[in-house]
Amino acid sequence: MTVDADIWRAARLLIKQHGENAQIVSLERHAQMLMRQDFDGAEMWSQIGEAVKELQMPPLGRAH
């Protein structure tokens, strides 16, 4: 099982490498894992995708 810190590290690296396309890349890799019937890998990419989504969300609160 992948540790949360590894998921967040992978998400940050994916964003660094692919910028705003990081979410798309994570979805593609998730689909690849499913096609290979690698369900553990698919779950890992799902978690990375969720972390990417959170990291790319605009900050909450009032603008200054």
C-alpha positions in Angstrom: 0.0 0.0 0.0 1.2 3.5 -0.9 1.8 5.9 2.0 -0.1 9.2 1.9 3.1 11.2 1.7 4.1 9.2 -1.4 0.7 10.1 -3.0 1.2 13.8 -2.3 4.8 13.7 -3.5 3.7 12.0 -6.8 0.9 14.5 -7.3 3.3 17.5 -6.8 5.8 15.9 -9.3 3.0 15.2 -11.8 2.0 18.9 -11.6 5.6 20.0 -11.9 6.0 17.9 -15.1 2.6 18.4 -16.7 1.2 21.6 -15.3 -2.5 22.1 -15.8 -2.6 18.8 -17.7 -1.6 16.8 -14.6 -5.2 15.7 -13.8 -5.6 14.4 -17.4 -2.4 12.5 -17.2 -3.5 10.9 -13.9 -6.8 9.9 -15.5 -5.0 8.4 -18.5 -2.6 6.4 -16.2 -5.6 5.2 -14.1 -7.3 4.0 -17.3 -4.1 2.2 -18.4 -3.9 0.4 -15.1 -7.5 -0.7 -15.4 -7.0 -2.0 -18.9 -4.0 -4.1 -17.5 -6.3 -5.3 -14.7 -3.8 -3.8 -12.2 -6.4 -2.7 -9.7 -3.8 -1.7 -7.0 -2.1 0.5 -9.6 -5.5 2.0 -10.6 -6.3 2.8 -7.0 -3.0 4.5 -6.6 -3.5 6.6 -9.7 -7.0 7.5 -8.5 -5.5 8.7 -5.2 -2.8 10.7 -7.0 -5.5 12.2 -9.2 -7.5 13.3 -6.2 -4.4 14.9 -4.7 -3.7 16.7 -7.9 -7.2 18.0 -7.9 -6.8 19.3 -4.4 -3.5 20.9 -5.1 -4.8 22.7 -8.2 -7.9 24.1 -6.5 -8.0 27.9 -6.2 -7.5 29.1 -2.6 -10.7 29.6 -0.6 -11.6 32.9 1.0 -11.9 36.5 0.1 -9.5 38.0 -2.5 -7.5 41.0 -1.2 
